Amino acid sequence: MEANMNLSFSQILELVRNLPGEQKIKISQELERETISSKLTELLTAFRTDKLTMDEITEEVEEVRQDLYDKRTSN
């Protein structure tokens, strides 16, 4: 079911303020999921490249892991 309404931000805020606490929590959780999803998509898009191969990425990861291991064992 889809409803089309032209509500201002202040009207929506007032509606949310009048909801019971449990429903406010559900709205908050949904907004958080949506925000995290869009930020993750934005981040992945920013780092997408055809210039790196999987082998190059793996090699870099292994180098960083080795450096971290070396630092832990030298202390």
Residue, then its C-alpha position, 0 to 999 in steps of 0.5 A: m500500500e502506497a500513500n502519497m502525502n505532502l508533509s513538511f519535515s515539522q509535520i512528520l516530526e510532530l507525528v513521530r513525537n506522538l508515537p508510542g516509545e516502541q514505535k519510535i524505536k522501530i523508526s529509529q532502527e529503520l532509519e539507522r539501517e537505511t543510513i548505514s546501507s547508503k553510506l556503505t554503498e557510497l563508500l564502496t562506490a568511492f573505492r571501486t577501481d579496475k586498476l587493482t587486481m585481486d592478487e595485488i590486494t591479497e599481496e597488500v593484505e598479507e604485507v600488512r598482516q605480517d607487519l602487524y604480526d612482527k610488531r606484536t612479537s617484537n614487544 
